Amino acid sequence: MHLLSDLLGRPVADIDTPALVIDLDAMERNLAAMAAFAAQHKVKLRPHAKMHKSATLARLQMAHGAVGVCVQKTSEAEALAALGVNNIYISNEVVSPFKLKRVVALANALDALGGQLAIAVDSLHGLQALAQAARGQHTVIRVFIEIDVGHGRCGLAPGAAAVPLAQEIARHAQLQFGGLQAYHGRAQHFRTVAERREGIAQVITHVQTTRDALQAAGHDVPLVTGAGTGTFSLEAASGVFGELQAGSYLFMDRDYASNERDPAQPRFEHALFVKSQVMSVCADHAVVDAGHKSHAIDSGLPAVHGLALDYANGGDEHGILRGAVLPTLGATVWLIPGHCDPTVNLHDYLLGVRGGLQSGKVEQIIRVDARGMLT
Ligand SMILES: Cc1ncc(COP(=O)(O)O)c(C=O)c1O
């Protein structure tokens, strides 16, 4: 098999290892479950495309009701926009004047595609730099003021600190106040439902305090956006959030599967796997050909799909399997990555398989269009 495209229509067995594989049937069930959830709860869905970094999958999500996608990086947005994704929110701060020129060019490009660009800010300085870059343009950029609702990353303190930024946005014809960005990333991974409920209850209080301060100063808050795969049902039920940014639900990694499941959420399935092969076996362990160059280990090591085996780190190119019954030399072992976003970023392509991991066929080769887009 010389060309990747030769794989189309071939059985799963023909996929060389290590390879990043999507179970398309499972992914589509996740896609449909999330779309149905958002429709039922009357909230907009703007999935985070930093997870899959693929224009094909962004368009698929939009075809299933998503209003657009989020990204974290200007270059991620550029890569998706170049492939026709026309509604993008950079849910992150950009302050470099050099990058802000690219942001404005991107806003024009999305406008020409019939869509719109949005971006987050958390400082007057960043906002003024954006306004400066956008001066004289016809395109209107939606701006969300980010507040720190407990994550301890970007964002203003909740409350009145947002008012001067809303006032500044109102001074520029090229900028439009989109509302508040309120994302608590750490809370996504609080293991128990009770901990997540408590974390998001505080988020909601912070949002309400900020919204009240803005309204008292005469600024309507059109939308509150945030949430991830761990907590989105809580934000959706709050009556305060109008848009959900969850991304990982589409693939589901091992880390998210370790959360106690909230019955209010749809049940998502693992759809992202590293196909690996046993390349060496000895008395007490087997070795697969997928190490941490094949999957990210920032959120822990992968789980072994369907087999009672533990995966231990064997370095860049190897994984060590231990268990009562070891797989045989040459056997296929499917790994469930610890964290989907940085795992996808290690690969050029996702191989979409239809009909299951055992006897399915390769139906789609999906390029990771924004792979390595860090700027
Ligand atoms: C700002 C923001 N929103 C949403 C998400 C989506 O989270 P997840 O992929 O865990 O659903 C992330 C992920 O890190 C994020 O940084």
PDBQT file of the ligand as one rigid body, heavy atoms in Angstrom, charges set to zero:
ROOT
HETATM    1  C1  LIG A 401     -12.175  27.978  25.695  1.00  0.00    +0.000 C 
HETATM    2  C2  LIG A 401     -12.530  26.540  25.556  1.00  0.00    +0.000 A 
HETATM    3  N1  LIG A 401     -13.812  26.211  25.295  1.00  0.00    +0.000 NA
HETATM    4  C3  LIG A 401     -14.199  24.954  25.134  1.00  0.00    +0.000 A 
HETATM    5  C4  LIG A 401     -13.290  23.899  25.236  1.00  0.00    +0.000 A 
HETATM    6  C5  LIG A 401     -13.813  22.515  24.938  1.00  0.00    +0.000 C 
HETATM    7  O1  LIG A 401     -13.549  21.570  25.842  1.00  0.00    +0.000 OA
HETATM    8  P1  LIG A 401     -13.679  20.020  25.570  1.00  0.00    +0.000 P 
HETATM    9  O2  LIG A 401     -12.915  19.634  24.351  1.00  0.00    +0.000 OA
HETATM   10  O3  LIG A 401     -13.044  19.481  26.763  1.00  0.00    +0.000 OA
HETATM   11  O4  LIG A 401     -15.102  19.725  25.404  1.00  0.00    +0.000 OA
HETATM   12  C6  LIG A 401     -11.955  24.184  25.533  1.00  0.00    +0.000 A 
HETATM   13  C7  LIG A 401     -10.988  23.102  25.690  1.00  0.00    +0.000 C 
HETATM   14  O5  LIG A 401      -9.908  23.205  26.210  1.00  0.00    +0.000 OA
HETATM   15  C8  LIG A 401     -11.566  25.534  25.695  1.00  0.00    +0.000 A 
HETATM   16  O6  LIG A 401     -10.285  25.870  25.966  1.00  0.00    +0.000 OA
ENDROOT
TORSDOF 0
